[in-house]
């Protein structure tokens, strides 16, 4: 793996974790304790 692809992967991961921190309800499979929408009905 080259350094460029590693940096791209890190960028994708960081953006994914930012989105996860912003709205954990979007990821109920990854973080089951946060699927309040699925439990509410």
C-alpha positions as CSV (number, residue, x, y, z in Angstrom):
1,X,0.0,0.0,0.0
2,X,1.3,3.4,-0.9
3,X,1.3,6.4,1.4
4,X,-1.3,8.1,-0.8
5,X,-3.9,5.4,-0.4
6,X,-3.3,5.3,3.3
7,X,-3.9,9.0,3.6
8,X,-7.1,8.6,1.6
9,X,-8.3,5.8,3.8
10,X,-7.6,7.9,6.9
11,X,-9.6,10.8,5.4
12,X,-12.6,8.5,4.7
13,X,-12.4,7.1,8.2
14,X,-12.2,10.5,9.8
15,X,-15.2,11.8,7.8
16,X,-17.2,8.7,8.7
17,X,-16.5,9.1,12.4
18,X,-17.4,12.8,12.1
19,X,-20.8,11.9,10.6
20,X,-21.2,9.2,13.3
21,X,-20.5,11.7,16.0
22,X,-22.9,14.2,14.5
23,X,-25.9,11.7,14.2
24,X,-25.3,8.2,15.7
25,X,-28.9,7.3,14.8
26,X,-27.7,6.9,11.2
27,X,-25.6,3.9,12.2
28,X,-27.9,1.7,14.3
29,X,-26.1,-1.5,13.2
30,X,-22.7,-0.2,14.3
31,X,-23.9,1.2,17.6
32,X,-27.0,-0.7,18.7
33,X,-27.6,1.2,21.9
34,X,-28.5,4.3,19.9
35,X,-31.3,3.0,17.7
36,X,-34.0,4.9,19.6
37,X,-36.0,5.3,16.4
38,X,-36.3,1.6,16.0
39,X,-37.3,1.0,19.6
40,X,-39.8,3.9,19.7
41,X,-42.4,2.3,17.5
